[in-house]
Amino acid sequence: MPSLASARYGKDNVRVYKVHRDQDTGVQTVTEMTVCCLLEGAIDSAYTNADNGVVVATDSIKNTIYIKAKEHPVNPPELFASILGQHFIDTYSHISAAHVKVVVHRWTRMTIDGKPHPHSFFRDSEETRNAEVEVRRGAGITIRSRIVGLSVLKSTGSAFYGFIRDSYTTLPETWDRILSTDIDCGWTWKTFPDVAAVQDGVGRFDAAWDAARTITMKTFAEDESASVQSTMYKMCEQILAAAPEVILTDYSLPNKHYFEIDLSWHNGLKNTGKDAEVYAPQSGPNGLIKCEVARS
């Protein structure tokens, strides 16, 4: 006899843009987001008995996202996602959990003639700031913050040697290689009892994001990397030290390979080892290295 093991539903890919206009200075600040909101609770009958009486229409969820963006601050995204999730718990007694993901797209203020422009911006990368929030009735609010899509590369200062060599191994050891990856870094906060607790000391979220981004870039640039594994662990340790309310931090890093090209076939042209200057960027396959580091 089959039974419904789990279910959640909602609205995904809700694009939201909000502008804040400072009437005193004339400076405008913009935020563009993509929001996903999924609900779970006493909704089984919608699946098993075609009972739409338990369904909050996904169009209504979309409208709620817009309305809450008008009524409340959208920054930091951790707070906005918490407010949005709590709304569904408070409004619908049969909904037990709301899962809200906010992806903030990067708009950077232009500098014109050496001065920040009051209302013009440009997109300098596809990096996003993400917040993933679960508001669960009787269990508080769990928040995971993320940096996604920050592309980094260094042309030296990375090695990889001493790994297992057996009959399957063709990779040569190297003491100097290009290291490049797309940063996916997350950190999970202690559970907050309610939205008021998220709001109290809300500056913690921007401070942690700034610290995590700075730690990631500085460690990546300065570490004489023995491996991606070793470097990412150092990053995790530092984020935990910088954000006391964070209980877990994690990285997922693809190793984006750049291979030397042997050009000796062309008039003995040297382009390998210490003579390598021209490389072939690879789209795949690639290494993928992950870790989670928890507070002791």
C-alpha positions in Angstrom: 0.0 0.0 0.0 1.7 3.2 -1.1 1.8 6.3 1.2 3.0 9.8 0.7 6.4 10.0 2.3 6.9 13.8 2.1 5.6 16.8 0.3 6.2 20.5 -0.1 5.2 22.9 -2.8 5.3 26.7 -3.5 6.6 29.3 -6.0 10.1 29.3 -7.5 12.0 31.9 -9.6 10.1 34.9 -8.3 12.1 37.9 -9.5 12.0 40.9 -7.2 13.6 44.3 -7.6 13.4 46.9 -4.9 14.8 50.5 -4.9 15.4 52.6 -1.7 15.4 56.3 -2.4 17.0 58.6 0.2 15.0 61.8 0.0 17.6 63.8 1.8 20.7 62.9 -0.3 19.1 61.8 -3.5 21.1 58.5 -3.3 19.3 55.4 -4.4 20.1 51.8 -3.5 18.9 48.8 -5.5 18.4 45.1 -4.6 17.5 42.4 -7.2 16.5 39.0 -5.9 15.2 35.6 -7.0 13.0 34.1 -4.4 11.8 30.5 -3.9 9.2 29.7 -1.2 8.0 26.2 -0.4 5.5 25.1 2.2 4.9 21.9 4.0 2.4 20.7 6.6 -1.1 19.1 6.6 -1.3 19.0 2.8 -1.3 15.3 2.1 -4.9 15.2 1.0 -4.1 17.6 -1.9 -1.9 14.8 -3.3 -3.8 11.7 -2.3 -7.5 12.9 -2.4 -7.4 15.8 -4.9 -8.4 18.1 -2.0 -7.4 21.6 -3.0 -9.0 22.9 0.2 -5.6 22.7 1.9 -3.6 24.4 -0.8 -2.4 28.0 -0.6 -2.2 28.8 -4.3 1.3 29.3 -5.6 0.1 32.5 -7.2 -0.9 33.7 -3.7 2.6 32.8 -2.5 4.1 34.9 -5.3 1.9 37.9 -4.4 2.9 37.5 -0.7 6.6 37.8 -1.7 5.9 41.1 -3.5 3.8 42.5 -0.6 6.3 41.6 2.1 9.1 43.1 0.0 7.1 46.4 0.0 6.2 46.2 3.7 9.7 45.2 5.1 13.4 45.7 4.4 14.8 43.1 2.0 18.3 43.5 3.4 19.9 41.5 4.8 18.3 38.6 2.9 18.5 36.5 6.0 16.0 38.8 7.7 13.7 39.1 4.8 13.5 35.4 4.3 12.8 34.9 8.0 10.0 37.5 7.9 8.5 35.8 4.8 8.6 32.3 6.2 7.1 33.4 9.5 4.2 35.0 7.7 3.1 31.6 6.3 3.4 29.9 9.7 1.4 32.7 11.4 -1.3 32.9 8.7 -2.1 29.3 7.9 -2.5 27.0 10.9 -2.1 23.8 8.9 1.3 24.9 7.5 4.1 23.6 9.7 7.2 24.8 7.8 8.2 27.3 5.2 11.4 27.0 3.3 12.6 30.3 1.8 15.6 30.8 -0.5 16.7 34.3 -1.5 19.4 34.8 -4.1 20.6 38.4 -4.3 22.1 39.4 -7.6 25.1 41.6 -7.7 24.7 45.3 -8.7 27.7 47.5 -7.9 27.5 51.3 -7.8 29.3 53.1 -10.6 32.1 55.5 -9.9 32.0 58.4 -12.3 34.7 61.1 -12.3 36.0 59.6 -9.1 32.7 59.8 -7.2 30.0 57.2 -6.4 27.1 57.8 -8.8 23.8 58.2 -6.9 21.6 56.0 -9.0 23.7 54.0 -11.6 25.1 50.5 -11.2 26.8 47.7 -13.1 27.1 44.0 -12.8 30.7 43.1 -12.3 30.2 39.3 -11.9 27.6 36.6 -11.6 28.4 36.1 -7.9 25.3 36.0 -5.7 24.6 36.3 -1.9 22.2 33.6 -0.9 20.1 33.0 2.2 18.3 29.7 2.9 15.9 29.9 5.7 13.6 27.3 7.3 10.9 28.5 9.6 9.3 25.5 11.4 6.4 25.7 13.8 7.7 25.1 17.4 11.3 24.7 16.3 12.4 28.2 15.5 14.3 29.6 12.5 17.4 28.0 10.9 19.5 30.1 8.6 22.3 29.2 6.1 24.1 32.0 4.4 26.1 31.5 1.2 28.5 33.0 -1.2 27.9 31.5 -4.7 29.7 32.0 -8.0 32.7 34.0 -6.9 35.3 32.9 -9.6 38.9 33.0 -8.5 42.2 32.0 -10.0 45.9 32.2 -9.1 48.7 31.5 -11.5 51.1 30.0 -8.9 51.3 29.2 -5.2 49.5 25.8 -5.5 50.9 22.3 -5.5 49.6 18.7 -5.5 51.9 15.8 -4.7 52.2 12.8 -2.4 48.8 11.4 -3.4 48.1 7.7 -3.8 49.8 6.2 -6.9 48.7 2.8 -8.2 47.8 1.1 -11.4 45.0 3.6 -12.0 47.1 6.7 -11.7 48.4 8.8 -14.7 48.4 12.3 -13.0 51.9 13.6 -12.5 52.9 15.3 -9.2 53.3 19.0 -9.4 54.9 21.6 -7.1 53.5 24.6 -9.1 50.2 24.8 -10.8 47.3 27.1 -11.7 44.5 27.0 -9.1 41.1 28.2 -10.1 37.6 27.5 -8.7 34.1 28.9 -8.4 33.5 29.6 -4.7 30.4 28.1 -3.1 30.8 28.8 0.6 28.1 28.4 3.3 27.7 29.0 7.0 24.9 27.8 9.2 23.8 29.9 12.2 22.6 28.8 15.6 18.8 28.3 15.6 16.9 31.5 16.3 13.7 31.2 18.3 11.7 33.8 16.3 12.0 36.7 13.9 12.6 39.2 16.8 15.8 37.3 17.6 16.9 37.4 14.0 16.2 41.2 14.0 18.1 41.8 17.2 21.7 42.3 16.2 20.8 42.0 12.5 24.1 43.5 11.6 25.7 40.1 12.3 24.6 38.9 8.8 26.4 41.6 6.8 29.4 41.4 9.0 29.7 37.6 8.6 29.2 37.8 4.8 31.9 40.5 4.6 34.3 38.4 6.8 33.6 35.2 4.9 34.3 36.8 1.5 37.4 38.5 2.7 38.7 35.3 4.4 38.0 33.3 1.3 39.9 35.7 -1.1 42.8 36.4 1.3 43.4 32.7 2.1 43.0 31.7 -1.5 45.6 34.3 -2.6 48.1 33.9 0.2 48.1 30.2 1.1 50.9 28.1 -0.3 48.3 25.5 -1.1 49.2 21.8 -0.7 45.7 20.9 -2.0 42.2 22.4 -2.3 41.3 20.3 0.7 43.9 21.9 2.9 43.1 25.5 1.8 39.4 25.2 2.2 39.8 23.8 5.8 41.8 26.9 6.7 39.1 29.1 5.3 36.4 27.2 7.4 38.4 27.6 10.6 38.7 31.4 10.1 35.0 31.9 9.4 34.1 30.1 12.6 36.5 32.3 14.5 35.1 35.5 12.9 31.4 34.7 13.5 30.7 33.3 17.0 27.0 32.6 16.3 27.9 30.3 13.3 27.9 26.6 14.2 28.9 25.1 10.9 30.7 26.3 7.7 31.1 24.5 4.4 32.7 24.8 1.0 32.1 23.1 -2.3 34.8 23.9 -4.8 35.2 22.6 -8.3 38.9 22.4 -9.4 38.9 24.2 -12.7 41.8 22.7 -14.6 44.3 24.5 -17.0 46.5 22.0 -18.8 49.9 22.6 -20.3 50.1 22.3 -24.1 53.1 20.5 -25.5 54.2 22.6 -28.5 57.5 20.9 -29.0 56.3 19.4 -32.3 56.5 23.0 -33.8 60.2 23.8 -34.3 61.0 22.5 -30.7 58.9 25.3 -29.1 59.1 24.9 -25.3 55.8 25.3 -23.5 55.9 22.7 -20.6 57.2 22.7 -17.0 59.1 25.9 -16.2 58.6 27.1 -19.8 54.8 26.8 -19.8 53.0 30.0 -20.7 50.1 29.0 -22.9 47.5 26.6 -21.3 44.2 25.0 -22.4 41.3 25.8 -20.0 39.2 22.7 -19.4 35.4 22.6 -19.2 35.3 19.1 -17.7 35.7 16.6 -16.2 36.8 18.4 -13.1 37.6 17.6 -9.5 34.9 18.6 -6.9 36.0 19.0 -3.3 33.6 19.5 -0.4 33.9 19.8 3.4 31.9 20.9 6.4 33.6 22.1 9.6 31.6 22.3 12.8 32.4 24.1 16.0 33.7 21.8 18.7 
